[in-house]
């Protein structure tokens, strides 16, 4: 569906109205997780201590750790861990199903996804990394966080597999409930490029438990498809089996590619999901 310039402007103005709130919420969330630059686990010009090693020819007197050396007959050098800026990308599914919320007191999956995407982006930026939405040029600095927020609120989507670049880390947020062929394409392309990352499934609690009973009308998020059930409770077991099968399949695809897979419910504390993402990304750099 094409939009007129008036419609596009209205959408842009509506999105910009949410921008300050999204940035503030993401900043607060990111502040609850202690960030640190991801080191490369080798000696170099970083700030964090890595190891002591015996002094060797070429080491200057300034590089000697005299306090450590005083405890033995040898002289020791205090090596620091090398830290360099890495490139990371974030992709949030724009599938119409992401706009679902099972109740007025819950965020939609898209809203929770935007919050987590921006918060993890802020953490990586604080760690000195270059970050962008997938398909855009990674940049560092405070201004990049605002660009991330604007991009997350803007309409449009990208093909994640086609936008991958070599040797970057990627965060993918989706409900993984639609046709999953894109997941396999993404991870196959990632493996060929040496690209690592994490997959986070964001679900509404109703999608995770299927609490429906009696007569219920189910409608596809984008319209067109509908199903009237007289006994929704009778569908529960079959639905939950299919959901578990899908989660097992995505998890297996992730393991095969060396990625990690996790699940987050939109009524749960976002701090837990952000902490898992941060830990998973850190493990992927070692």
C-alpha positions in Angstrom: 0.0 0.0 0.0 1.5 3.4 -1.0 1.0 6.4 1.3 0.4 10.0 0.2 2.8 12.7 1.4 0.2 13.8 3.9 -0.1 10.3 5.4 3.7 10.0 5.5 4.0 13.3 7.3 1.2 12.4 9.8 3.0 9.1 10.6 6.3 10.9 11.0 4.8 13.4 13.4 3.1 10.7 15.4 6.4 8.8 15.7 8.4 11.8 16.7 5.9 12.4 19.5 6.9 9.1 21.0 10.7 9.7 20.6 11.5 11.5 23.9 9.6 8.9 25.9 11.3 6.0 24.2 14.7 7.5 24.7 14.1 8.2 28.4 12.7 4.8 29.0 15.6 3.1 27.3 18.1 5.2 29.2 16.5 4.2 32.5 16.4 0.6 31.5 20.1 0.6 30.4 21.1 2.2 33.6 19.9 -0.9 35.5 22.4 -3.1 33.7 26.1 -2.4 34.3 27.9 -2.0 31.0 31.5 -2.6 30.2 33.5 -2.5 27.0 33.9 -5.9 25.4 37.6 -6.8 25.4 39.4 -9.0 22.9 41.2 -11.0 25.6 44.7 -10.2 24.4 47.3 -7.7 25.6 46.8 -4.2 24.3 46.0 -0.6 25.0 42.8 -1.2 27.0 41.9 -0.1 30.5 41.1 -3.4 32.2 43.8 -5.6 33.9 44.3 -8.9 32.1 47.3 -10.6 33.5 50.8 -10.3 35.0 53.7 -11.6 32.9 57.5 -11.8 33.5 59.3 -8.7 32.2 61.1 -9.3 28.9 63.6 -7.5 26.8 62.2 -4.3 25.5 59.9 -3.6 28.4 60.6 -0.2 29.9 61.0 0.6 33.6 57.7 2.5 33.5 55.9 -0.7 32.4 57.2 -2.7 35.4 54.7 -3.3 38.2 57.0 -2.7 41.1 54.5 -3.6 43.8 53.9 -7.1 42.3 57.7 -7.5 41.6 58.6 -6.8 45.2 56.9 -10.0 46.2 59.4 -12.1 44.3 62.9 -12.1 42.8 61.5 -11.4 39.3 60.1 -8.3 37.7 56.6 -8.4 36.3 54.6 -6.3 33.8 50.9 -5.6 34.2 49.3 -6.3 30.9 46.0 -4.7 30.0 43.3 -6.2 27.9 43.0 -4.8 24.3 39.7 -3.1 23.5 38.7 -2.0 20.1 35.5 -0.6 18.7 33.4 -3.3 17.2 30.4 -3.0 14.9 27.0 -4.2 16.0 23.6 -4.1 14.3 20.0 -4.4 15.6 17.0 -5.7 13.7 13.4 -5.5 15.0 10.7 -7.3 13.1 8.0 -5.1 11.6 5.6 -8.1 11.1 2.0 -6.9 11.7 1.7 -9.5 14.4 4.2 -7.5 16.5 1.4 -4.9 17.1 -0.5 -7.4 19.2 -1.2 -6.9 22.9 -3.4 -9.2 24.9 -4.6 -6.5 27.2 -4.7 -2.7 27.6 -2.3 -2.9 30.5 0.4 -4.5 28.4 2.8 -3.0 25.8 2.5 -4.4 22.3 5.3 -6.7 21.3 6.6 -4.0 19.0 6.7 -1.5 21.8 8.6 -3.8 24.1 10.9 -4.7 21.2 11.7 -1.1 20.5 12.5 -0.5 24.2 14.9 -3.5 24.4 16.5 -2.7 21.0 17.3 0.9 22.0 18.4 0.0 25.5 20.9 -2.7 24.3 22.1 -0.3 21.6 22.8 2.3 24.3 24.7 -0.2 26.3 26.9 -1.1 23.3 27.5 2.6 22.5 28.6 3.1 26.1 31.0 0.2 25.7 32.7 2.1 22.8 31.1 0.1 20.0 29.7 1.3 16.7 26.0 0.5 16.5 23.2 0.9 13.9 20.0 -0.7 12.8 20.7 -3.5 10.4 21.3 -2.1 6.9 22.5 1.3 8.1 26.1 2.4 8.7 27.3 1.7 12.3 28.4 4.8 14.2 29.5 5.6 17.8 28.6 8.4 20.1 25.6 9.8 22.0 23.9 11.1 18.8 23.7 7.6 17.4 21.3 6.6 20.2 18.9 9.2 18.9 19.3 7.9 15.4 18.5 4.4 16.6 15.4 5.7 18.3 14.2 7.5 15.2 14.8 4.5 13.1 13.0 2.2 15.4 9.9 4.4 15.3 10.0 4.9 11.5 7.9 2.8 9.2 9.5 0.3 6.8 11.4 -2.9 7.0 14.6 -4.6 5.7 15.6 -8.1 4.6 17.9 -9.0 7.5 19.9 -11.6 5.6 20.6 -9.2 2.7 21.7 -6.5 5.2 24.3 -8.6 7.0 28.0 -7.6 6.9 31.1 -9.6 7.8 32.4 -9.9 11.4 29.6 -7.9 13.1 27.4 -8.8 16.0 23.7 -8.8 15.5 20.7 -8.5 17.8 17.4 -9.8 16.3 14.0 -9.3 18.0 10.9 -10.9 16.7 8.0 -13.1 17.7 9.1 -15.8 15.3 5.5 -16.8 14.7 5.2 -16.1 11.0 6.8 -18.0 8.1 10.2 -18.9 9.6 12.1 -19.3 6.3 13.8 -15.9 6.8 15.4 -17.2 10.0 17.2 -20.0 8.2 18.3 -17.6 5.4 19.6 -15.1 8.0 21.6 -17.7 9.9 23.0 -19.3 6.8 24.2 -16.0 5.5 25.6 -15.1 8.9 27.6 -18.3 9.0 29.2 -17.5 5.7 30.2 -14.1 6.8 31.5 -15.0 10.3 28.7 -12.9 11.8 27.5 -13.8 15.3 24.5 -12.7 17.3 21.4 -13.4 19.4 17.8 -14.0 18.7 15.2 -12.8 21.2 11.6 -14.0 20.9 9.1 -11.4 22.2 5.7 -12.8 23.0 2.5 -11.6 24.6 1.6 -13.8 27.6 -1.6 -14.8 25.8 0.5 -16.2 23.0 2.6 -18.2 25.4 -0.3 -19.7 27.4 -3.4 -19.6 25.1 -5.9 -18.7 27.9 -8.9 -18.7 25.6 -12.1 -20.7 26.2 -15.5 -20.9 24.7 -16.5 -19.0 21.6 -13.6 -16.9 20.3 -13.0 -15.2 16.9 -9.4 -15.2 15.9 -8.3 -12.7 13.2 -4.9 -12.4 11.4 -3.1 -9.2 12.4 -3.0 -7.9 8.8 -6.7 -8.8 8.2 -8.1 -11.2 5.6 -7.9 -14.4 7.6 -10.3 -15.2 10.5 -11.3 -18.3 12.4 -14.4 -18.7 14.5 -14.1 -21.3 17.3 -16.9 -22.5 19.4 -14.5 -24.2 21.8 -11.2 -22.3 21.9 -10.0 -24.3 24.9 -10.0 -27.4 22.8 -7.4 -25.8 20.6 -5.0 -25.1 23.4 -3.0 -28.3 23.5 -2.4 -28.3 19.7 -1.5 -24.7 19.7 1.0 -25.1 22.6 2.6 -28.1 20.8 3.1 -26.0 17.7 4.5 -23.1 19.6 7.0 -25.4 21.4 8.0 -27.0 18.1 8.6 -23.6 16.6 10.7 -22.5 19.6 12.7 -25.8 19.4 13.3 -25.3 15.7 14.5 -21.7 16.1 16.8 -22.7 19.1 18.3 -25.5 17.0 18.9 -23.2 14.1 20.6 -20.7 16.4 22.8 -23.3 18.0 23.9 -24.7 14.7 25.0 -21.2 13.6 26.7 -20.4 17.0 24.0 -17.9 18.0 21.9 -17.8 21.1 18.2 -17.9 21.4 16.0 -16.6 24.3 12.3 -15.8 24.9 10.8 -12.8 26.7 7.1 -12.2 27.6 5.9 -8.6 27.3 4.5 -8.5 30.8 7.8 -9.5 32.4 10.5 -7.2 33.7 12.4 -5.8 30.7 15.5 -5.7 32.9 15.7 -9.4 32.8 15.6 -9.5 29.0 18.2 -6.8 28.7 20.5 -8.5 31.1 20.2 -11.7 29.1 20.9 -9.9 25.9 24.0 -8.2 27.4 25.3 -11.4 28.8 24.7 -13.3 25.5 26.5 -10.6 23.5 29.4 -10.7 25.9 29.7 -14.4 25.6 29.7 -14.1 21.8 32.9 -11.9 21.9 35.1 -14.4 23.8 
